[in-house]
Amino acid sequence: MSGIDPTARIEDGAVIGEGTFIGPYCVIGPHVVIGANCKLVAHVHVTAQTTIGDGCTIYPFVSLGTPPQSLSYRGELTRLVIGEGCTIREQVTMNAGTVAGGGITRVGDRGYFMNCSHVGHDCIVGNDVIFATSATLGGHAEIGDFVFIGGLSAVHQFTRVGAQVMVGALSGVRADVIPFTLVSGQFAALTGLNVVGMKRRNFTRERLATIRSFYQELFHGPGVFADRLIGARQQADADPAIAEILGFIDAGKHRELCQPVKDGKRF
């Protein structure tokens, strides 16, 4: 049986899953679908065409599915889809999509969103992510699986962050970040591979050595980046992670990539 506090307002048409608890003073709109065994602690606002997967826990003063912060928005009913097993802490905001951006914002499974973090309109967020306090995504950002975004960091609109990336605190990410790396700094730059993250996901020493060799050639070898990229493609079959990095670069076409800084200059 679902439990709904008498002070909560559930509008006609909303669907509440079995075993879900809706706490005091929550407001649930008419187009909302909440899965089974969720817990909305108190003062949670869910609107638009928002779908929340099973087993999510949502803390006070969270706002989900609110209108996109876009000047193009004209009041259309758009969507926010949140996966299963997410923990969404106090004052998190996630906006619905825009018609121009496809009409949907997507958040994957098992995400942990710390207080005051924000997912902008039309973003695509992968599985098993962690957003620290006040981590922010501009509209249309794409975030891969197992990404950690540090506190008070921001990802610029339309920017992509590949899988298993760690973004340091107080960083501004303005260019695409290839998978399996670390970035940090006021204007984020690559600082190496996310070795700790890869070890946690059972990368062997041999795999790490292969990927490190590829990374060094691509970002620290002689010549210009375009030529190094051509040479690095010869390692595409050496490891699936290398193939994933090259696929990420190719998918971005001519988009700017986040690169290391040497002597105060990007290269």
N, C-alpha and C positions, 0 to 999 in steps of 0.2 A: 504494500500500500504506500502511496505517496503521502507526504506530510506537508501541509501548507499552513503557515501561520495565519491566523485570522486578520492580521494587519496587512498581509501581502495583497497586491492587486494583480489578478490574472485575467487578462481580457479574453473574451470569447474568441475561440479559434486556436488559442495556444494549446500545444500538446506537451504534457508533462509525463515523463517516463516512470515506469514502476520503480518504487524505492527511492525516488528523488525527494529531497526536502527543500522547500522554499521558505526561507527564514523571514523574520520580521521586516516589513516595509519594503519588500522587493516589488518591482513593477515589471510585469512580463507582457509584451505586446501581442497582438492577435495573430501574427504570422510566425511566431517563435516556436521552435521544436527543441525540447530539452530531453536528452536521453535518460536512460535508467541509472539509478544509483548515483545521481549527482547531489551535490550539496551547495546551495546558495545561502551563505551564512546569514546575511542581513543587508538591507539597503543596496541590493544589486538591481541595476536597470538593464533590461534586455529588450531591444526593439528591432525594427526592420525585419527582413526575412532571415533571421539568425537561427542556425542549427548548432546545437552543442552536443557533442558525443557523450557516450556513457562514461560514468565514473569521474567526472570533473568536479573539482572543488573551487568555488568562487567566493572570494572574501568581500567584506563591505566596501561600498562605494565604487565598485567596478561598473563600467559602462560599456556595453557590448552592442554593436550594430548601429551605433549612432551615425548620423549623416556624415558622409565624407567631407573632409575639410578641403574642398576643391571649388574654385570659382565656377567650374562648369556644371556643378550639381544643380538640378532643377526640381528636386523633390521626388525623383523616381524611387520606386521600391526596389532596392538592390539587396545583395546578400552578404552575409558573413557566415563562414563555415568553420567550426572549431572541432578538432578531432577528439579522440577518447583520452581519458586519463590525464587531462591537463590540470595544473594548479595555477590559479590566477589570483594573485595577491591584491592587496588594497590599492584602490585608485588606478588600476590598470584601465586603459582605454583601447578599444579595437573598433575601427570604423568599417562600415559596409563599403562595398565597391562603388564605382561609377559606371555609367553606361559606356562611356568612352573607353574605359579600361577593362571591359568585359563583364562588369556588373557584379563582381564577386571578390571578396577577400578570403583567402584560405589560410588556416592555421592547422598544422599537423597534430599527431598524437604525442602525448606524454610531455608536452612543453611545460616548462616552469617559468612563469612570468612574475618577477618580483615587483614590488610596489612601484607605482607610477610609470611603469614601462608602457610603450605605445606602439601599436601596429596600425599604420596608415592605410588608406584606401587602396584596394587592388593589389595589396602585397600577397606574396606567396611565401609561407613560412613552413619549413620542413618539420620532420619528427625529432623528438628528443633534444630540442633546443633549450637553452637557458638564457633568459634576458635578465640581467642584474638591474638594480634600482635605477629607474629613469632611462633605461636603454630605449632608444627611439628609432622607428623606421619611418622615413618619408614614403609618400605614395609610390606604388608600383615596384617597391624593392623586392628582391628575391633572396631568400635565406635558405641554405641547404640544411641537411640533417646534421645533428650533433654540433651545431654552432653555439658558441658561447659569446655573448655580447656583454662587455663590461659595463659597470655603472657609469651613468652620465655620458654614454657614448651615443652617437647618432650616425645612421646610415642614410646617405643622401637619396633623394627620390630617383627611381629607375636604376639604382645600383644593385649589383648581384654580389652575394657572398657565398662562396662555395662550401661544400660539405666539410665538416670537421675543422672549421676555422675558429680561432680564438681571437676576439677583438679586445684589446686592452682597454682599461677604464679611461675616460676622458678623451676618447678618440673620435675624430670626425672622418668617416669613410666616404670618400668622394669618387673612388674608382673601383672597378670590379676586383674582388679578391679571389685568387685561385684557391681551390680546395687544399686542405691539409696544412695550412700555414698559420703564422702568427702575424698580427698587425697591431701597431700602436702608434701613438703620437697625435699631436693636435690636428695635423693633416696626415692621416694614417699612412704608414709605410710598412712594407714587409720587414720583419725582423728574423725570419727563419721558418723552420718547419714546426708544426705542432706535434713534436715527438711524444710528449706525455699523452696527448689524446690518442695518438695512433697506437701507443703501447697498450692503453686501456682497451683498445679494440683489437688486440692480439696481433698486431703487426710484428713479424719476426725481425731479428737483427739483420738478416739478409735482405729482407724487403726494405727496411729503413735505410740500409746502406745504398741500395739501388736508387731509391727515391731521392736520397741526399745528393748522390752523384748527378742525377738529372737536374735537381734544383740548382746546384752549383754551376752547372754548365749553362743553364738557361739565364740565370740572373747575375752570375759573377764571371762568366767566361769572357774571352776577348771579342772585340767587335761590337756592332750595334745589335740591339735586341732582335730585330727582324731576322738577321742572319743567324743569331744564336737559336732562335725558335726553329728555323729550318733544320739546323743540325740536331737539335734536341728531339725532333720528330723521329729520328732513327731509333730512339729508345721506347717508342710507343708500345711495343710488344713485351717490354721487359717486366712490366708490372701493371696490374689493373688500375692502380692509383695514378700512374703516369698517363695511362690512356684517359682516365677521368679528367685529369688536369688539362690535357690537350683538347679533349672534347669541350670542356668549359670555355677555353680560349676561343675555339672555333665557333661556338654558339654565340659568343659576343661579337663576332665579326671584327669590326674596327673600333670597338669600345676600348676606352683607356683602361689599362690594368694597373693595379696598385703594385709598386715596385720598391726595392730597397733604396735607401739613401746612403750616399757615400760622400764625405766631405761637404755635407750640406746640400748636395745635388742629387736628384733622381736620375737613374741611368738604366 
